Amino acid sequence: MTGLHAKLDTLWRLESPRIVARLARMTGDVGAAEELSQDVLLAALERWPRDGVPDNPAAWLTTAARRRGIDHLRQRRLRADKHVLLASETEDDAMAWIDEDRLDEGIDDDLLRLVFVACHPVLPPDARVALTLRLLCGLGTDEIARAYLQSEATIAQRIVRAKRMLAQKRVPFEVPRKDELDERLDSVLEVVYLVFNEGYSASAGEDWMRPALCEEALRLGRVLCALMPRAAEVHGLLALMELQASRLRARSGRDGRPVLLQDQDRSRWDRLQIARGLATLQQALRLGGAQEPYTLQASIAACHATATRAERTDWARIAALYAQLAKAMPSPVVELNRAAAIGHAQGAQAALPLVDALVDEPLLRDYPQLPALRGDLLERLQRHAEARIEFERAAALTRNAGERMQMQARAHACRQRE
């Protein structure tokens, strides 16, 4: 990838969600919005190498998107045998046909509208989340498939069917009224957290983290809290994201390489953000959300956030919270995390059988964190040859460059001790 293409790729990951959201608002069609956004990207790939990178590349992309949106509306109206739009028409005029009266007063956020559209009840729950990850994160089907531990073909079919269904049902581009929020809330929260996770630990590529995605997920979480102030799980999710995001600066070293939690310089953790997260967690608990999945995960994050040194972490409480989470949200990934906590609380010997019991779990077959954890436990038990094999397998499975280097370094260290 050339330097220009790499720069455009990074910029596109940052700007494409807003471009798709704006085009969806203009056209009222999510599928058309994504296709038009790809036209914008192709135009940049064609023109920038020839004409040079614009002084304000993000503004260039936004302007190009607006023009394509208006052209699309003109063509659509022509096909419908309606009046041709005037060449001097403004963007607001081009969108005048949208029924703005159906929008909740005070809500004017294209990205939040996009989330709610993609999480409409006409779509199956798994399709809602896959489509939103595609639109809001710009993730490819392969990246979404890894997040869901599903095949690429399955995810691709979900996304295509979801876009077709939204078009067929003419789903309006809007935040639903307050009495319609609950039926979409679970999917919306799942989407926001998956967006955050993709920013916190990128599933693929050269970047270990994508902080802009974390910031976007946090912003959406805060908007949701204002929209639904009595929903405990909304506060639980925001608390979880605030607490996790407080560690972002410490998660990589000066060389850009990942730094494991136990090795992080905790003086670099954002104490103001930790305070916000803990206050939001208390609000979730006051609202009765103690056993809700996001609140439980926020409570786990709070155990880390309040430990001034790694050795002071209350791993026994974390293991107990994971046990509660396994009941509230059964998942092999949760069981794997519980095993990791037990490894710290009771020792590697106690945790290894729990991890071994998950080795044949189909959903974890290509999950790099499984061999990574198994390698860590084996290394702590001085079984270096076996640990090396696990770290090598984890390196082969991950698509994130930083994570791969980390696993390769640990495999090399084990080889030296064999």
N, C-alpha and C positions, 0 to 999 in steps of 0.2 A: 504494500500500500504506500503510495507517494505521500509526501508531507502534506500536500494540499488535500488529498483524499482523506487522510487521517484527521485533519483539522475539520473538514466538513462532516465526517462521521461523528466526531465528538459534538459538534454544534447541532447536528441533526438529532442526536439523542436528547439534547436539552430542549430543543425548540419544537420537535415534531408533535408532542402531545398538545401544545397550545395551538399549533397550526391545524391539526385535525379537529380540535374542539371548535375553533373559529369556523372552519369550513362546514362542520356539522351544524352549527347554529345557522349559518347562511343557507345551506341547502336542505336542512331537515332530513338528511340521509347519511347515516354513518358510513355505509359502504362507499358511497360516492365521495365522501369527504376523505377517506383513506386513499382512494384512487387518485384524487386530485392532489393530495399531499405528495404522492409519489411522483406526479408530474413536476411538482415544484423541485423536488430533489434532483430529478433528471435534468431539469433546466439549469440548476446550479452546477451539476457535473459537466454540462456541456459548455457553459458560458464562463465560469470562473477560471478554468485553465487558459482560456483565450483572452478574456478581458481583465483578469486579475481579481483578487478577492475584494469585495466592496468594503468601504470604510466601516460600514455598520452591517455585517453579514446577517445578523438576526432580523434587522429591519427589512433587508432585501428579501429574505425568505417570506416574511409576513406580507409584504406588499405583493409579491408574486402570488402568494396564496389567495389574497383578496381578489386579485384580478381574475384568477382562474375560477374562483367562486362565482363572481359576477358573470363571467362568460358561460359558466354552466347553467346559471339561472336564465340567461338570455336564450340559450339553446333549448332549454326545457320549455320555456314559455312559447318559443316559436313552434316547437313540436306540438304543443297543446293548442296551437292556433290562437294564442292570446297576443296582446300588444307587445311590440318589441320594446325592450328597455332603452331609454335614451342614453346616448353615449356619455352624458355628463352625470348620470345617476350616481348617487352616493351609496356607500355600503349600507347605510341605514335604510335607504329606499329599497335596495335590493332585497332586504330582509323583511320588508314591511308586511309581507304575506303571512309571516309567522304569528301565531296567536299569542302575543305577549301577555294577554290578560290571564292566561292560565298559569303563569308563573307566580310563585309566592313572592309577595312584596318584600323587597329588601335583599333578595337573593339574586346576585348577578355575577356568577362565576361559571365560565364556560367549562372548565375542567370538572367541576363538581357536577354540572349538568351531564357531561359526558359519562361520568361514572354511573349516575342514576339511570341514564338511558341504557347503557350496556348491562345494567343489573335489573332490567325490567322483568316483571313476573312472567311475561310471555315466553321468556327463555328459560331453559333448564338451568339450575344453579351452577353446574360445572361450566356451561357455555358462557354464562355471565362473566365469571372471573377470567376465563381464558381470553374472551374478547376485550375486556378492559385492560388486561396486561398487554395485549397487542397494541391497543390504541394509546393507553396512557404512558406506558414505558417504552413503546417502540420495540418490544421484544420480538424476536423471531419465533416461529413455531417450535424450533428445536429448544430454545431457552425456556419457553413455557412448558414444554413437555418435560424438561428436567425438573422444573419447579413442582410439577404435578406427579412426577414419577410415572408418566404415561408415554405412549409412542407418539412420534411426530405426526403420523397419519391420523391418529385419533384427535389430536389437538387441531390439526388443520381442518378436519371435517366439522368440528365444533364451531370454529370461527366462521367458516363459510356459511354454515346453516344459521348461525346467530345473526349475521349481517342480513341474510336473505329474509329471515323472520321479522326483523325490525322494519325492513322496508315494506314487506307485505302487510304488516299490521299498522303501518304508518304511526309508529310510536313517536310522540312529540318530544322535541329536544328541550327538556325542562326538568327542574327539581320538582318532585311530586309534592302535592299538598300534604300538610302535616298528618292528616288522617290516613295517608297512603304510604307513609314512610316506613312503618314497621315491617311490611311484607318484603321490602327490599333491603332492610338494614343489615341482615347477616351477610349477604353477598357484598354489600358496599364495604363493610368493615373488613371482610376477608381481602377484598381488592386493595384497599388502602394499606393494609399490613403487608401484603405481598409486594406492593410497590416499594414500601419502606425496606423490606428485606432485600430486594434487588439492589437498592442503593447501599445498604449496609454491607452486603457481601455479594458482589456481582457474580452471576451464574456463569459468565463467560467473558472473554476478552482480556485485554492487557491491564485494565484497571481493577485493583483489589476492591475499591469502593466507588460508588457513584453518589457523592453527597447531595447533589442537586435533587435526586429522587427522594432521598430522605427528607429534605426540606419540603418538597412538594407534598409528600405524605403527611408530614407534620402539619403543614398549612391546612390540608383537607381535614385532618383530624380535629383541628381547632375550630374550623367552620362547622363541622358536624356537632361538636360539643355545644356551640352556640345555638345550633338549630334544634338540638334535642337535649336540653340541659338536665332532664330527669332520667336519661338512659344510662344506667350504670356501666354497661359494656362499652359504650362510646368513650366514657371517661377512662375505663380500664385500658382500652387500646391506646388512647392518647398518652396515658401514664407510661405504658410499656415503651412506646416510641420515644418519648422524652428521655427516659432512663437509658435506653440503648444508645440513642444519639449522643448522649453526654460523653460517650467513650470514643467518638469518631476520631478525634485528634490523636489519640494514643494508640490507635489500632494499626498504625504503620510507622516505621522508623524513618529516619532522614533519607535513607536509600530507597524508600518506597516499599520496602518489603513488609509483609504482614507481621504483626507482633501479637502473640497469643495473650489471652486475658491475664493469665498469671504472671506474665512478664511485662505487662504494661506499666508505664510511669503514671501512677494515679494522680500525681499533681497536675497532669495535663487533662484530667477529666473536668468537664464543665460543671462546676458546683452550682451555678445558678440554674442550669437546666435540670440537674439532679433535684434541686429544691422544688422546681416546678413539677417534675414528675412525681415526687413523693406527695405533694399537695393534691395533685390530680388523683393519685391512687387512693388517698384518704377519702376523696369525694366519691369515688367508685364504691368504696367499702361502705360509706354512709348510706349510699343508695341501694345497698343490699346485693352488691355484685361479688361478694367474697369468693363464691364458687364458680363464677363465670370464667371461661377459658382465658380471655385477655387479661382479666384482673389477676388470675393466678400467675400468668406469665409476668405481669408487672410486679407482683410480689416477689417472684424469683429474681427479677432484675434489681429490685430494691435491696435484696440481700447482698448483691455484688456492689451496688452503688454506695452502701453504707459501710462497707468493709474498707478501712483506710489502708490495710495491707492485705495481700493475697492470702496469707496464712491465717488471717482473722475471719475469713469468709465462713459463714454458718452453713456448711455443706449438708449437715444433717437436716436442717430446715428446708434447704433447697430440694433434697431428695424427697422429703415428705410432701412438699408442694407439687413436685412432679408426679407423685403417686396420686394426689388429688386431681391433677390435670389429666392423668391417664383415664380416670373415671369420667371426667367431664367431656373429654375429647379424645377417645381411644385412637391411638395412632402408633405405628412402629417407630416413627421418628421421636415421639414423646418417650417411648420406652427406651430408646437409645440414649436420649438425654438423661433420663432417670438413672440409667446404668453409669453414665459418666459422673453424675453427682455422687452415686454410691461409691464409685472408685475413689473419689476424694474423701468422702466421709468415713468409709470403712476399709479402704485399701483396694489395690488393683486385683488382688486374689478374690475378693468378694464380688467384684464387678465383672470379671472376665466371663464367668458362666452365663451371665445375663446377656452379654454381647454375643457370645457363641450361639445362644438360643435364637438370635435374630439373623444369623448368617444366611439361612435359607428362606428368609422372608422375601417374597417376590417383589414387593414394592421397594425394597432396599438393595436390589440386585446391582444396580448401577449408581448407588448413592455413595459418593466418596467419603462421607463422614463416618460410615461404618468401618471400613478398613483403617481409616485414620485413628479412630478411637481404639480399635483393637490393637493397632500398632503401638499406640501410646501405653496401653496397659501392659503389653508384652515387654516393651522397653523398660518399664518400671519394675518388672519382674526379672530383669536381666536376661530375658530370652531374645537376645539381639538379632539372631539370624531370622527368627520368625517375625520379629517386629519389622525388620528391613523389607521382607516380602510384602507385608501389609502396607507400609508406607509407599512402596513402589506401585502397588495396586491403586492406592488412593491417588497418586500422582497421575497415573494413566487414566483414571476415571474423570478427574476434574477438568473443566474447560476454562478455568480461571488461571491466568498465567502466574499471578502472585501465589495462589494456593499451591499450584504445581511446584513452584520453586521451593516453597516451604516443605512440602512432602519429600521432594528429592533431597533436600539438605538433611532432613531427619533420617532418610534411608542411608545416605552417605555416612552419617555419624554412627549409625548402627553397624554398618559394614566395618568401620574402623575398630569397633569393640568386639567383633566376632572372634 
